């Protein structure tokens, strides 16, 4: 499937403002309430069917001065992309320049996060200069939580010139209490819309063109409880019985009771109509929008135009919608239609009703209205014909309207779907993107569909289709935690996919980038992720773009580029706004920011971010995020010398993690921090790797931990060859963090051998790299042994800036209670308070501003600044700022 090239054609009749019926009863009290809404964000008209919502609002619109747009919803619009496509299209009637970027984003596949669509739309709407009203009718058909959330976002950020009118039978899931508290909503409910006795009397008199006896009018009013549709139905019943002046017996006039009045009176009305009109009403009652040629196709008659005009003229519950070209469009009053349908099912056979929908489907198909045609054919129990149209729909529009496609296919037997490879492939993606991607049941659910498509495409030699299918298999395996298989599928996919197949090629490139990261080939991973981001951007796939940015951030972190990594992770948080699927992206970004904060020794911030990531992973059931987030929390506990708490947290993981690769991460980390705990004389052994081949990064991590085990056992020299091999590989592949860690471990081994010359050489390399990139925890996590070693060699560091950096590390070791007291540093250490002053000084604050920030006197701040100058060997703020930045002291 190709990304959508054009937006699905809109049904124009859904965007037409209904004309008020002739002779409509004016209701000034309600019109004034609606006028009040022009000073609020939202007008909510919420009442059951038949309370005159459409009549009232269309009358108000017709008599007002504000620009207006109208959208009438139906059940098929309970799809986020379809819903917003109609709303944006309606809003563009105010200005064709509105919403261009929003419509473009809605065409992308998979669909974008709705917040990312609504933000530019709201920016466009903020340019409106005059009052505009957007009416959304029949909002009660919407059940999608995603639509509810996105509309709530729109309502809360509406510009002053735009006012939203929602007409619904049920209270919408919107922040109505908040809007009430802020006086930003005008509400009209059934109590408001219910006619008063005076209105009912005038209403009935207008319909019957005769005065009713007061007791008859009162009886009708009481029995209908002021319900406009009920009053109209009762009046029609009176007309049908020839009692225009009103019967003497009020009870006789109040035909029908309670909720059954509509059904009973419709039968009475039908009996009073000619047979041709009865047949027309019954056969057309099943369809939400009618025009003459459609009616002719459905009924087999040739006078649809005449009958529609007659029904409209007689006000027989037909609402005119406007015209497209030469055809006028109408719809029935919903209550009237429901009552007609009830009678139709009694009088028409099931086969006859099916043929009505079949005829409607043929009419829609001939005009390219595939969505409506599919709905009709499915209702007609013609799944194979519907499936042929679904196949055409997918070929043109891809799978942007995921909810709609899933609903269609759920009604079609599997054995029929499996005969259509394109549909199988689309359905598999629909299920993957709308279901629980991490569920162990997901592969079994998708495999029959993917297998059917694969067999057919292999037989046909469809290399492009097979390439796309392999890309989807790669994504599925990735989300299921089977990375080796994901990488295998991705490589096979890239061999088959063309350069211009940006969506699926981008997806496979993401897997290739992940593979390179896990293999420790950071520079190659970075190049591949850059290409993947470009491909996903061309496909307008925000999820793929975010995944590529995450990998670029991870590559930057490996290379020690902490600020670049921070910037990329913050980009993800800024863009990952929308549905629940974005929680994964936010969790990964928070975890990346946690790593940066931890490396910079900001443990409070690191803990906050790790906890946030863990919370998001639990919400999503994402073990691949939950495990590393827990590992980070254990690491932070160890940094605070809570080794018991860290080990207990990791031990809890080892009993619950399903994925063996993630389990190995927890086991390695458990040994790492057990070694750091003050338990002298204990030997540590890594458990077996359960037969699974580890990634290069995992093997490196394991080798470094094993080197620490050997050091603890007095066998450090045995680790030297392995450390040198990893160091060489890290230098070649851009793993600067691994270079630093390997050098530190080498230095500790050389010390154990008594080779101080090699100690200085290895430690000097580590300090140079650490200084250039502002590293902290890589040094601090090695504990007191490294602190003592730095103190031994610091006097031999010829570079003053390197000596200051080493002194700063010793200061941080000391703050953690780990610094050795032997020897003295050649550079005086900055105190913690002096470091705070230096940060504020570098930020450009004046002495008085720093004093307020630190709750000190100005003289005390001056004293600290003089001490900083002396210790750093500088004479001005500019020199202090430059040196501090070069040393990454800030």
C-alpha positions in Angstrom: 0.0 0.0 0.0 1.1 3.5 -0.8 0.6 6.4 1.6 -2.6 8.2 0.7 -2.3 10.6 -2.3 -5.6 12.4 -1.8 -8.2 12.8 0.9 -11.3 10.6 0.9 -14.1 12.4 -1.0 -16.5 14.1 1.3 -20.2 13.7 1.3 -21.3 17.3 0.6 -24.8 16.8 2.0 -23.3 16.3 5.4 -21.9 19.8 5.3 -25.1 21.5 4.3 -27.0 23.8 6.7 -30.6 22.6 7.0 -33.2 25.2 5.9 -35.8 26.0 8.6 -39.2 24.6 7.9 -41.8 27.0 6.5 -44.1 28.4 9.1 -41.8 27.5 12.0 -42.9 28.5 15.4 -40.7 31.4 16.6 -39.3 30.8 20.1 -37.7 34.1 21.2 -36.7 32.9 24.6 -34.5 30.1 23.1 -33.1 32.3 20.4 -32.0 34.8 23.0 -30.2 32.0 24.8 -28.4 31.1 21.6 -27.4 34.7 21.1 -25.9 34.6 24.6 -23.7 31.8 23.4 -21.9 34.2 21.1 -20.0 35.4 24.2 -19.1 31.9 25.2 -16.9 29.1 23.8 -19.6 26.4 23.6 -23.3 26.2 23.0 -24.6 22.7 24.1 -28.0 21.7 22.8 -28.6 18.3 24.5 -32.0 16.6 24.4 -33.6 13.4 23.1 -34.8 13.1 19.6 -37.8 15.1 18.5 -37.2 18.1 20.8 -36.6 20.4 17.8 -32.8 20.9 18.1 -32.2 21.1 14.4 -35.2 23.4 13.8 -34.2 25.8 16.6 -30.5 26.0 15.6 -31.2 26.3 11.9 -33.7 29.0 12.5 -31.2 30.9 14.7 -28.5 30.5 12.0 -30.8 31.8 9.3 -31.7 34.8 11.3 -28.2 35.7 12.5 -25.4 37.8 11.2 -22.5 35.4 12.0 -20.8 33.2 9.4 -21.7 29.6 10.0 -20.7 26.1 9.0 -22.7 22.9 9.7 -21.6 19.2 10.0 -24.2 16.4 10.4 -22.6 13.2 11.9 -23.6 9.6 11.5 -22.3 6.3 13.0 -19.6 6.0 10.4 -18.0 9.3 11.7 -17.0 7.6 15.0 -13.5 7.5 13.6 -11.0 10.1 14.6 -9.6 10.8 11.1 -13.0 10.8 9.4 -14.5 13.0 12.1 -11.8 15.6 11.9 -11.6 15.6 8.1 -15.3 16.7 8.1 -14.8 19.3 10.8 -11.8 20.8 9.2 -13.5 20.8 5.8 -16.5 22.6 7.4 -14.2 25.2 9.0 -12.6 26.0 5.7 -15.9 27.4 4.5 -15.0 30.5 6.6 -11.7 30.9 4.8 -10.3 28.5 2.2 -6.8 29.2 3.6 -7.7 27.6 7.0 -6.7 24.1 7.9 -4.5 23.2 4.9 -1.8 21.7 7.1 -4.3 20.0 9.2 -6.0 18.3 6.2 -2.5 17.3 4.9 -1.6 15.7 8.2 -4.9 13.8 8.4 -4.0 12.2 5.1 -0.8 10.6 6.5 -0.6 6.9 7.4 -0.5 5.7 10.0 -2.6 8.6 11.3 -1.0 11.4 13.2 -1.6 12.3 16.9 -4.6 14.5 16.9 -3.0 17.2 19.1 -0.3 17.6 16.4 -3.1 18.3 13.9 -5.2 20.6 16.1 -2.4 22.9 17.2 -1.8 24.3 13.7 -5.5 24.3 13.1 -6.1 26.5 16.1 -3.3 28.7 15.0 -5.1 29.2 11.7 -8.4 29.8 13.5 -6.9 32.5 15.7 -6.7 34.6 12.5 -10.5 34.8 12.2 -11.6 38.4 12.3 -15.4 38.0 12.6 -17.7 35.9 14.7 -18.1 32.4 13.2 -20.3 29.5 14.4 -19.6 25.8 13.8 -22.6 23.6 14.3 -22.0 19.8 14.9 -25.3 17.9 14.7 -25.9 14.4 16.1 -22.7 14.3 18.2 -24.2 11.5 20.3 -23.1 9.0 17.6 -19.5 9.6 18.8 -18.2 7.1 21.3 -14.4 7.2 20.5 -12.4 8.4 23.5 -9.8 9.8 21.1 -12.4 12.0 19.5 -13.8 13.1 22.8 -10.3 14.0 24.1 -9.3 15.9 20.9 -12.6 17.9 20.8 -12.1 18.8 24.5 -8.7 20.1 23.5 -10.3 22.2 20.7 -13.0 23.6 23.0 -10.5 24.6 25.7 -8.4 26.5 23.1 -11.0 28.0 20.8 -10.1 31.5 19.7 -12.6 34.2 20.7 -14.1 34.6 17.2 -15.2 30.9 16.9 -18.1 29.4 18.7 -19.0 25.7 18.7 -22.6 24.5 18.8 -23.0 20.8 19.7 -26.3 19.1 19.2 -26.6 15.8 20.8 -29.1 13.4 22.5 -26.7 12.5 25.3 -24.3 14.5 27.5 -20.9 14.5 25.7 -17.7 13.4 27.5 -16.3 16.9 27.5 -15.1 19.1 30.4 -18.5 20.7 30.8 -18.2 21.3 34.6 -15.0 23.3 34.0 -16.7 25.3 31.3 -19.7 26.0 33.6 -17.4 27.2 36.3 -15.7 29.6 33.9 -19.1 30.7 32.4 -17.9 29.5 29.0 -20.9 27.4 28.0 -24.6 28.0 27.3 -26.7 24.9 27.7 -30.1 24.1 26.3 -31.5 20.7 27.6 -34.8 19.0 27.2 -36.3 21.1 29.9 -35.3 24.2 28.0 -36.6 22.9 24.7 -39.8 21.5 26.0 -42.7 23.8 24.8 -44.6 25.9 27.2 -48.4 25.5 27.2 -48.6 28.8 25.2 -46.0 27.6 22.7 -47.7 24.2 22.3 -51.1 25.8 21.7 -49.7 28.1 19.0 -47.8 25.2 17.5 -50.8 22.9 17.3 -53.0 25.7 15.9 -50.4 26.4 13.2 -50.3 22.8 12.1 -54.0 22.2 12.2 -54.9 25.6 10.8 -57.7 25.6 13.4 -58.3 26.5 17.0 -58.4 23.5 19.4 -60.6 23.4 22.4 -58.5 24.5 25.4 -59.0 21.2 27.1 -57.9 19.3 24.0 -54.8 21.4 23.6 -54.1 20.9 27.4 -54.6 17.2 27.1 -52.2 16.9 24.1 -49.7 19.1 25.9 -49.8 17.0 29.1 -49.6 13.7 27.3 -46.7 14.8 25.2 -45.0 16.7 28.1 -44.2 19.6 25.8 -42.3 17.3 23.4 -42.4 19.0 20.0 -42.2 15.9 17.9 -44.8 14.2 20.0 -47.1 17.2 19.6 -46.6 17.2 15.8 -47.3 13.4 15.6 -50.4 13.8 17.7 -51.6 16.7 15.5 -51.0 14.6 12.4 -53.0 11.8 13.9 -55.9 14.3 14.6 -55.7 15.5 11.0 -55.8 11.9 9.7 -59.0 11.3 11.7 -60.6 14.5 10.3 -60.9 16.1 13.7 -59.4 19.5 12.8 -61.6 21.4 15.2 -60.7 19.0 18.0 -62.8 16.3 19.6 -64.9 17.0 22.6 -63.2 14.1 24.5 -59.7 15.1 25.4 -58.7 11.6 26.1 -59.7 10.6 22.5 -57.3 13.3 21.1 -54.4 12.0 23.2 -53.9 8.9 21.1 -50.9 6.8 22.1 -49.0 6.8 25.3 -45.5 7.3 26.5 -42.7 6.1 24.3 -45.0 4.2 22.0 -46.8 7.3 20.6 -44.4 7.7 17.7 -44.8 4.1 16.4 -48.6 4.2 16.8 -49.1 7.5 15.1 -46.7 6.8 12.2 -48.9 3.8 11.5 -51.9 6.1 11.6 -50.2 8.5 9.2 -49.1 5.8 6.9 -52.7 4.5 6.6 -53.8 8.0 5.5 -51.3 8.1 2.7 -51.7 6.7 -0.8 -50.1 3.3 -1.3 -47.3 4.7 -3.5 -46.3 7.2 -0.8 -46.5 4.5 1.9 -44.2 2.3 -0.1 -41.8 5.2 -0.8 -41.6 6.1 2.9 -41.0 2.6 4.1 -38.3 1.8 1.5 -36.4 5.0 2.0 -36.6 5.2 5.8 -33.5 3.2 6.2 -31.2 5.8 4.6 -29.9 8.8 6.4 -29.6 11.1 3.3 -31.8 11.1 0.3 -31.9 12.6 -3.2 -34.2 11.8 -6.0 -31.9 9.5 -8.1 -31.0 7.5 -5.0 -34.6 7.2 -4.1 -35.4 6.0 -7.6 -32.7 3.4 -7.4 -33.9 2.1 -4.0 -37.6 2.1 -4.7 -37.6 1.1 -8.4 -39.8 4.1 -9.1 -39.2 7.1 -11.3 -40.8 9.9 -9.3 -38.5 10.3 -6.4 -38.0 14.1 -7.0 -41.8 14.7 -7.0 -42.4 12.7 -3.8 -39.6 14.3 -1.9 -40.8 17.7 -2.9 -44.3 16.8 -1.8 -43.2 15.4 1.6 -41.1 18.6 2.1 -44.0 20.8 1.3 -46.3 18.9 3.6 -43.8 19.1 6.4 -43.9 15.3 6.8 -40.8 15.1 8.9 -38.4 15.6 6.0 -35.5 18.0 6.6 -34.1 19.8 3.5 -30.3 19.9 3.4 -29.5 21.9 0.3 -28.3 20.9 -3.1 -25.3 19.7 -4.9 -25.5 20.5 -8.6 -29.0 19.9 -9.7 -29.9 17.4 -6.9 -31.6 18.5 -3.7 -30.8 16.5 -0.5 -33.0 15.6 2.4 -33.2 13.6 5.5 -36.0 12.3 7.7 -36.6 13.4 11.3 -34.8 10.6 13.2 -37.8 9.6 15.3 -40.0 9.5 12.2 -37.4 7.4 10.4 -37.1 5.0 13.4 -40.8 4.5 13.5 -41.0 4.0 9.8 -38.3 1.4 10.0 -40.2 -0.5 12.7 -43.2 -0.7 10.4 -41.1 -1.5 7.4 -39.6 -4.5 9.1 -43.1 -5.8 9.8 -44.3 -5.3 6.2 -41.2 -6.1 4.1 -39.3 -9.4 4.1 -35.7 -9.6 5.1 -34.7 -10.3 1.5 -36.6 -7.2 0.3 -34.8 -5.0 2.9 -31.5 -6.5 1.8 -32.3 -5.6 -1.8 -32.9 -2.0 -0.8 -29.4 -1.8 0.7 -27.9 -3.5 -2.3 -29.5 -1.0 -4.6 -28.2 1.9 -2.4 -24.7 0.3 -2.4 -24.7 0.1 -6.2 -25.8 3.8 -6.5 -23.0 4.9 -4.1 -20.4 2.7 -5.8 -21.2 4.2 -9.2 -20.5 7.6 -7.8 -17.2 6.6 -6.1 -18.7 7.0 -2.6 -17.0 3.8 -1.5 -17.5 4.3 2.3 -21.3 4.6 2.1 -21.4 1.8 -0.5 -19.5 -0.5 1.7 -21.8 0.2 4.6 -24.8 -0.5 2.5 -23.5 -3.7 1.0 -22.5 -5.0 4.5 -26.0 -4.3 5.7 -27.3 -6.2 2.6 -25.3 -9.2 3.7 -23.1 -9.1 0.6 -19.6 -9.4 2.2 -17.8 -10.4 -1.0 -19.0 -7.4 -2.9 -18.3 -5.2 0.1 -14.8 -6.7 0.3 -14.1 -5.8 -3.3 -14.9 -2.2 -2.5 -12.8 -2.3 0.7 -9.9 -3.4 -1.5 -10.4 -0.4 -3.8 -10.8 1.9 -0.8 -7.5 0.7 0.7 -5.7 1.0 -2.6 -6.7 4.6 -2.9 -6.8 5.8 0.7 -4.5 3.4 2.6 -5.5 2.7 6.2 -5.8 6.2 7.6 -9.3 5.6 9.0 -8.2 2.6 11.1 -11.3 2.4 13.2 -13.6 2.4 10.2 -11.6 -0.3 8.3 -11.5 -2.5 11.4 -15.2 -2.2 11.9 -16.0 -3.1 8.3 -13.7 -6.2 8.3 -15.0 -7.4 11.7 -18.3 -8.1 10.0 -16.8 -10.2 7.2 -16.0 -13.9 7.6 -12.3 -14.7 7.8 -12.5 -17.2 5.0 -13.5 -14.5 2.6 -10.9 -12.0 3.9 -8.1 -14.5 3.4 -8.8 -14.6 -0.3 -7.8 -10.9 -0.7 -4.1 -10.4 0.1 -4.2 -6.6 0.0 -7.0 -6.6 2.5 -5.3 -9.2 4.7 -2.2 -7.0 4.8 -4.2 -3.9 5.6 -6.3 -5.7 8.3 -3.1 -7.0 9.9 -1.8 -3.5 10.2 -5.1 -2.2 11.5 -5.1 -4.8 14.3 -1.5 -4.2 15.1 -1.8 -0.4 15.3 -5.1 -0.3 17.2 -4.6 -3.3 19.5 -2.2 -4.2 22.3 1.0 -4.4 20.4 2.9 -6.0 23.3 0.3 -8.8 24.0 1.7 -12.3 23.5 -1.5 -13.1 21.6 -0.9 -10.5 18.9 1.4 -12.6 16.6 -1.2 -15.4 16.6 -3.9 -13.0 15.7 -2.0 -11.5 12.8 -0.2 -14.6 11.4 -3.2 -16.0 9.4 -3.6 -12.7 7.6 0.1 -12.1 7.0 0.6 -15.7 5.8 -2.3 -15.5 3.4 -0.9 -12.3 1.8 2.6 -13.7 1.7 1.6 -16.9 0.0 -0.3 -15.1 -2.7 2.4 -12.5 -3.3 5.1 -15.1 -3.5 3.1 -17.0 -6.1 2.6 -13.8 -8.1 6.2 -12.6 -7.7 5.1 -9.4 -6.0 8.4 -8.3 -4.5 7.2 -4.9 -3.4 4.3 -6.4 -1.5 6.6 -9.0 0.2 9.0 -6.2 1.1 6.3 -4.3 2.9 5.0 -7.4 4.6 8.5 -8.2 5.9 8.7 -4.6 7.2 5.4 -5.1 9.2 6.7 -8.5 10.5 9.9 -6.7 11.6 7.8 -4.1 13.5 5.7 -6.8 15.1 8.7 -8.8 16.2 10.3 -5.7 17.6 7.3 -4.9 19.7 7.1 -8.5 20.9 10.7 -8.3 22.1 12.2 -10.7 19.5 14.9 -8.3 18.2 17.0 -10.9 16.2 14.0 -11.8 14.1 13.0 -8.2 13.8 16.4 -7.4 12.4 16.4 -10.4 10.0 13.0 -9.3 8.6 14.2 -5.7 8.2 17.2 -6.7 6.2 15.2 -8.9 3.9 12.6 -6.1 3.5 15.3 -3.6 2.5 16.5 -5.9 -0.3 13.0 -5.9 -1.8 11.6 -2.4 -1.1 12.2 0.4 -3.6 13.8 3.7 -2.7 10.6 5.6 -3.1 8.5 3.3 -0.8 9.3 5.7 2.0 6.9 4.4 4.7 8.0 0.8 4.8 11.6 1.5 3.9 11.7 3.9 6.8 10.2 1.3 9.1 12.9 -1.2 8.1 15.7 1.4 8.4 14.5 2.0 12.0 15.1 -1.7 12.8 18.5 -1.6 11.1 19.4 1.4 13.2 18.3 -0.4 16.4 20.4 -3.4 15.3 23.5 -1.2 14.8 23.0 0.5 18.2 22.7 -2.9 20.0 25.8 -4.1 18.1 27.7 -1.1 19.4 28.2 0.4 15.9 27.1 3.9 17.0 28.3 5.8 14.0 26.6 3.4 11.6 23.4 3.6 13.7 23.5 7.3 13.6 23.8 7.4 9.7 20.9 4.9 9.4 18.7 6.7 11.9 19.2 10.0 9.9 18.1 8.2 6.8 15.1 6.7 8.6 14.0 10.1 9.9 14.1 11.5 6.4 12.0 8.6 5.0 9.5 8.7 7.8 9.2 12.5 7.4 8.5 12.1 3.7 5.8 9.5 4.7 4.4 12.0 7.2 4.6 9.3 9.8 5.1 11.0 13.2 5.6 7.7 15.0 8.5 6.8 12.8 10.0 10.2 13.0 9.9 10.1 16.8 11.5 6.6 16.8 14.3 7.9 14.6 14.9 10.9 16.9 15.0 8.6 19.9 17.8 6.6 18.2 19.7 9.7 17.3 19.5 10.8 20.9 20.8 7.4 22.1 23.7 7.6 19.6 24.5 11.1 20.9 24.6 9.8 24.5 26.9 7.0 23.6 29.3 9.6 22.0 29.2 11.7 25.2 27.2 14.5 23.5 24.9 15.1 26.4 23.4 18.4 25.3 22.7 17.1 21.8 21.0 14.0 23.4 19.0 16.2 25.7 17.8 18.4 22.8 16.7 15.4 20.8 14.8 13.8 23.7 13.1 17.1 24.4 12.0 17.2 20.8 10.3 13.9 21.3 8.4 15.1 24.4 7.3 18.2 22.5 6.0 16.2 19.5 4.7 13.1 21.3 1.2 14.5 22.1 -1.9 12.6 21.2 -3.2 9.1 21.8 -2.1 6.4 24.3 0.4 5.1 21.7 2.5 8.2 22.3 3.1 7.2 25.9 5.8 4.8 24.7 7.7 7.6 23.0 7.3 9.8 26.1 8.5 7.1 28.4 11.6 6.4 26.2 12.4 10.1 26.1 12.0 10.5 29.9 14.4 7.5 30.3 16.9 9.1 28.0 16.7 12.4 30.0 17.1 10.4 33.2 20.4 8.9 31.9 21.7 12.4 31.1 20.6 13.8 34.5 22.3 10.8 36.2 25.5 11.2 34.3 25.6 14.9 35.4 25.0 13.7 39.0 21.6 15.3 39.3 20.1 12.4 41.1 16.9 14.0 42.2 16.0 14.8 38.6 17.2 11.4 37.4 14.9 9.7 39.9 11.9 11.9 38.9 12.4 11.0 35.2 13.0 7.3 35.8 9.8 7.2 38.0 7.9 9.0 35.2 9.2 6.5 32.6 8.2 3.6 34.8 4.7 4.9 35.4 4.2 5.3 31.6 5.6 1.8 30.9 3.1 0.3 33.4 0.2 2.1 31.8 1.2 0.6 28.4 2.2 -2.8 29.7 5.6 -2.2 28.0 8.2 -4.6 29.5 10.9 -3.3 27.2 10.5 0.1 28.9 9.5 -1.1 32.4 12.7 -3.1 32.9 15.3 -0.4 32.1 13.3 2.2 34.0 13.5 -0.1 37.1 17.2 -0.7 36.4 17.7 3.1 36.4 16.0 3.5 39.8 18.2 0.8 41.2 21.3 2.6 39.8 20.2 5.8 41.5 19.7 4.0 44.8 23.3 2.7 44.5 24.6 6.1 43.8 23.0 7.2 47.1 24.8 4.2 48.8 21.5 2.3 49.2 23.0 -0.8 47.8 20.6 -3.1 49.6 17.6 -1.3 48.2 19.1 -1.4 44.7 19.8 -5.1 44.9 16.4 -5.9 46.2 14.8 -3.8 43.4 16.8 -5.7 40.8 16.1 -9.1 42.4 12.4 -8.4 42.1 12.8 -7.9 38.4 14.6 -11.2 37.8 11.6 -13.1 39.0 9.1 -11.3 36.7 10.7 -10.3 33.4 9.7 -12.6 30.5 12.2 -11.4 27.9 15.5 -13.2 28.4 17.5 -10.2 27.0 15.9 -7.8 29.4 16.4 -10.4 32.2 20.1 -10.5 31.4 20.3 -6.7 31.8 18.8 -7.0 35.3 21.2 -9.8 36.2 24.3 -7.9 35.0 23.2 -4.8 36.9 22.5 -6.8 40.1 26.1 -8.1 40.1 27.4 -4.6 39.2 26.0 -3.0 42.3 26.6 -6.0 44.6 30.2 -5.4 43.9 29.9 -1.8 44.9 28.4 -2.7 48.2 30.7 -2.9 51.2 30.9 -6.7 51.5 34.6 -7.5 51.5 35.8 -11.0 50.7 32.7 -12.1 48.7 33.0 -13.6 45.2 30.5 -12.7 42.6 29.5 -14.8 39.6 27.3 -13.9 36.7 24.5 -16.5 36.1 24.4 -18.3 32.7 22.9 -16.4 29.8 20.1 -19.0 29.2 21.5 -19.9 25.8 20.4 -16.7 24.2 23.0 -14.9 22.1 23.6 -11.5 23.6 24.0 -8.3 21.7 27.5 -6.7 21.4 26.5 -4.0 23.8 25.3 -6.6 26.4 28.5 -8.6 25.9 30.5 -5.4 26.5 28.5 -4.6 29.6 28.9 -8.1 30.8 32.7 -8.0 30.1 33.1 -4.8 32.1 31.2 -6.3 35.1 33.2 -9.5 34.8 36.4 -7.3 34.9 35.1 -5.8 38.2 34.4 -9.3 39.6 38.0 -10.3 38.7 39.3 -7.1 40.4 37.3 -7.9 43.5 38.8 -11.5 43.5 42.3 -10.1 43.0 42.5 -11.4 39.4 42.4 -8.1 37.6 45.2 -8.9 35.2 43.1 -11.6 33.6 40.7 -9.0 32.4 43.3 -6.8 30.6 43.2 -8.5 27.2 39.4 -8.3 27.0 39.3 -4.7 28.1 41.8 -3.7 25.5 39.8 -5.4 22.7 36.6 -3.6 23.9 38.5 -0.3 24.1 39.7 -0.7 20.5 36.2 -1.6 19.3 34.7 1.4 21.2 37.2 3.8 19.6 36.4 2.5 16.1 32.6 2.7 16.5 32.0 5.9 18.4 31.3 4.5 21.9 33.0 7.2 23.9 31.3 6.2 27.1 32.7 2.7 26.7 36.2 4.2 26.0 36.1 6.0 29.3 34.8 3.0 31.3 37.4 0.7 29.8 40.2 3.1 30.6 39.0 3.5 34.2 38.9 -0.3 34.6 42.4 -0.6 33.0 43.7 1.9 35.4 42.4 0.0 38.4 43.9 -3.2 37.0 47.3 -1.6 36.4 47.2 -0.3 40.0 46.6 -3.8 41.2 49.7 -4.8 39.2 51.7 -1.9 40.6 52.2 -0.4 37.1 51.7 3.3 37.9 53.0 4.5 34.6 50.2 2.6 32.8 47.8 3.9 35.5 48.6 7.5 34.7 48.3 6.9 30.9 44.9 5.2 31.1 43.5 7.6 33.7 44.8 10.6 31.7 42.8 9.4 28.6 39.7 8.9 30.7 40.0 12.3 32.3 40.5 14.0 29.0 37.5 12.4 27.4 35.4 13.0 30.6 36.4 16.7 30.8 35.6 17.3 27.1 32.1 15.9 27.5 31.2 16.9 31.1 31.0 13.3 32.4 30.5 12.6 36.1 28.9 9.4 37.1 31.1 7.2 34.9 33.9 8.2 37.4 31.9 8.4 40.6 30.3 4.9 40.1 33.7 3.3 40.4 33.8 4.3 44.0 36.5 5.0 46.6 39.2 3.0 44.7 39.1 5.3 41.8 38.9 8.4 44.0 42.1 7.3 45.7 43.7 6.6 42.3 42.8 10.1 41.0 44.3 11.7 44.1 47.5 9.8 43.5 48.0 10.9 39.9 46.5 14.4 40.0 49.8 16.0 40.8 51.3 14.6 37.6 48.6 16.0 35.3 50.4 18.7 33.4 47.3 20.4 32.0 45.8 22.9 34.5 42.3 22.5 33.1 42.5 18.7 33.4 43.8 19.1 37.0 40.8 21.4 37.8 38.4 18.8 36.3 40.0 16.0 38.4 39.8 18.2 41.5 36.1 18.8 40.7 35.6 15.0 40.6 37.3 14.6 43.9 35.0 17.3 45.3 32.0 15.2 44.1 33.6 12.0 45.5 34.0 13.8 48.8 30.4 14.9 48.8 29.4 11.3 48.5 31.7 10.4 51.4 34.0 8.4 49.1 37.2 10.5 48.7 40.4 9.3 50.0 42.2 11.6 52.4 45.7 10.7 51.2 47.7 13.3 49.4 46.6 16.8 48.3 45.2 18.1 45.0 47.4 20.7 43.3 44.3 22.8 42.7 42.0 24.0 45.5 38.6 22.4 45.2 35.5 24.7 44.7 33.1 24.3 47.5 29.5 23.3 46.7 28.4 26.9 47.4 31.1 28.2 45.1 29.9 25.9 42.4 26.4 27.3 42.8 27.8 30.9 42.6 29.8 29.9 39.5 26.7 28.6 37.7 24.8 31.8 38.4 27.7 33.9 37.4 28.0 32.0 34.1 24.2 32.6 33.6 24.9 36.3 33.7 23.3 37.2 37.0 24.5 40.3 38.9 25.9 40.1 42.4 22.7 41.4 43.9 20.6 38.9 41.8 22.9 36.0 43.0 22.5 37.2 46.6 18.7 37.0 46.3 18.8 33.6 44.6 21.1 32.1 47.2 19.7 34.0 50.2 23.1 35.5 50.9 24.4 39.0 51.4 26.0 40.8 48.5 29.4 40.9 50.3 29.3 37.2 50.8 28.7 36.7 47.1 31.7 38.9 46.3 33.8 36.9 48.7 32.8 33.7 46.9 33.6 35.2 43.5 37.1 36.3 44.7 37.7 32.7 45.9 36.5 31.2 42.6 38.9 33.5 40.7 41.8 32.5 42.8 41.1 28.8 42.6 40.5 28.8 38.9 43.5 31.2 38.2 41.3 33.7 36.3 40.8 37.5 36.7 37.3 38.2 35.3 33.8 36.9 34.9 34.3 36.2 31.2 37.4 34.1 31.9 35.7 32.2 34.8 32.6 31.6 32.6 34.8 30.3 29.7 36.9 28.0 31.8 33.8 26.6 33.6 32.2 25.8 30.3 35.3 24.3 28.9 35.5 22.1 32.0 31.8 21.3 31.8 31.6 22.5 35.5 28.1 23.9 34.7 
